[in-house]
Amino acid sequence: MKKASTFRLHEDVQAGLDLISQLQHRPKNKLVNEAVAEYVTRHSMQTEEALHHALERLKAYQRTDPGFEQAIEAFVDAEVSHSKHEDPMEGEIAPSSGPVSDTLRQLIDA
């Protein structure tokens, strides 16, 4: 299914698109669709690789501190050492950061 979208292009990009469309006798819509599809594919792979790398780092950390005892101790120490300073978030529930944070939390807890 196709969906109409509106985008603003810089003048030089629009001029290049117009020229390529004329020279190749291909509709600009087709050229833009191909370019965006290529961009999404390339950046999706890069994002997936970055997430995989982050997950591997998290797993490696989890192996060094399986029960997160060291992390919890460091957190408690930081809370105690900064308790003399006023915490603007004290007593407030922090909102979830979104689906990526939720997924990472699930993976860490697994």
C-alpha positions as CSV (number, residue, x, y, z in Angstrom):
1,M,0.0,0.0,0.0
2,K,1.3,3.4,-0.9
3,K,0.9,6.5,1.3
4,A,1.3,10.1,0.3
5,S,3.9,12.1,2.2
6,T,5.1,15.7,1.9
7,F,8.8,16.6,2.2
8,R,10.7,19.7,1.7
9,L,13.9,19.4,-0.3
10,H,16.8,21.8,-0.5
11,E,16.8,23.6,-3.8
12,D,20.1,21.9,-4.9
13,V,18.7,18.5,-4.1
14,Q,15.5,19.2,-5.9
15,A,17.5,20.5,-9.0
16,G,19.6,17.3,-8.9
17,L,16.4,15.1,-8.6
18,D,14.8,17.0,-11.6
19,L,17.9,16.5,-13.7
20,I,18.3,12.8,-12.9
21,S,14.6,12.3,-13.6
22,Q,14.9,13.9,-17.0
23,L,18.1,12.2,-18.0
24,Q,16.9,8.7,-16.9
25,H,13.3,9.2,-18.1
26,R,12.1,8.0,-14.7
27,P,9.5,9.6,-12.4
28,K,10.9,11.6,-9.5
29,N,8.6,9.6,-7.2
30,K,10.3,6.4,-8.2
31,L,13.7,7.9,-7.7
32,V,12.8,9.2,-4.2
33,N,11.3,5.9,-3.2
34,E,14.4,4.0,-4.2
35,A,16.7,6.5,-2.4
36,V,14.6,6.4,0.8
37,A,14.4,2.6,0.7
38,E,18.2,2.3,0.4
39,Y,18.7,4.8,3.2
40,V,16.3,3.0,5.5
41,T,17.9,-0.4,4.8
42,R,21.4,0.9,5.3
43,H,20.6,2.8,8.5
44,S,18.4,0.0,9.9
45,M,21.4,-2.4,9.6
46,Q,23.7,0.2,11.3
47,T,21.2,0.7,14.1
48,E,20.8,-3.1,14.5
49,E,24.5,-3.5,14.7
50,A,24.8,-0.7,17.3
51,L,22.0,-2.3,19.4
52,H,23.7,-5.7,19.1
53,H,27.0,-4.2,20.3
54,A,25.3,-2.5,23.2
55,L,23.5,-5.7,24.2
56,E,26.8,-7.6,24.1
57,R,28.4,-5.0,26.3
58,L,25.5,-5.3,28.8
59,K,25.8,-9.1,28.8
60,A,29.6,-8.8,29.4
61,Y,28.9,-6.4,32.3
62,Q,26.3,-8.8,33.7
63,R,28.8,-11.6,33.6
64,T,31.2,-9.5,35.7
65,D,28.5,-8.6,38.2
66,P,25.8,-11.3,37.9
67,G,23.5,-10.1,40.7
68,F,24.4,-6.4,40.1
69,E,25.6,-6.3,43.7
70,Q,28.5,-4.0,42.8
71,A,26.2,-1.8,40.8
72,I,23.7,-1.6,43.6
73,E,26.4,-0.9,46.1
74,A,27.8,1.9,43.9
75,F,24.3,3.4,43.5
76,V,23.6,3.3,47.3
77,D,27.0,4.9,48.0
78,A,26.2,7.6,45.5
79,E,22.8,8.2,47.0
80,V,24.3,8.4,50.5
81,S,27.1,10.7,49.5
82,H,24.7,13.1,47.7
83,S,21.9,12.9,50.3
84,K,23.0,16.2,51.8
85,H,22.0,17.8,48.4
86,E,18.4,18.3,47.6
87,D,17.1,15.8,44.9
88,P,14.4,17.5,42.7
89,M,13.1,14.0,41.7
90,E,12.9,12.7,45.3
91,G,9.6,10.9,45.7
92,E,8.5,11.2,42.1
93,I,8.2,8.3,39.7
94,A,10.3,8.8,36.6
95,P,8.4,8.1,33.4
96,S,9.5,5.2,31.1
97,S,11.9,6.4,28.4
98,G,10.0,4.3,25.8
99,P,10.0,0.9,24.1
100,V,13.8,0.7,23.7
101,S,14.3,1.2,27.4
102,D,11.6,-1.3,28.2
103,T,13.2,-3.9,25.9
104,L,16.6,-3.3,27.4
105,R,15.2,-3.7,30.9
106,Q,13.6,-7.0,29.9
107,L,16.8,-8.2,28.4
108,I,18.8,-7.3,31.5
109,D,16.3,-9.0,33.8
110,A,16.3,-12.2,31.7
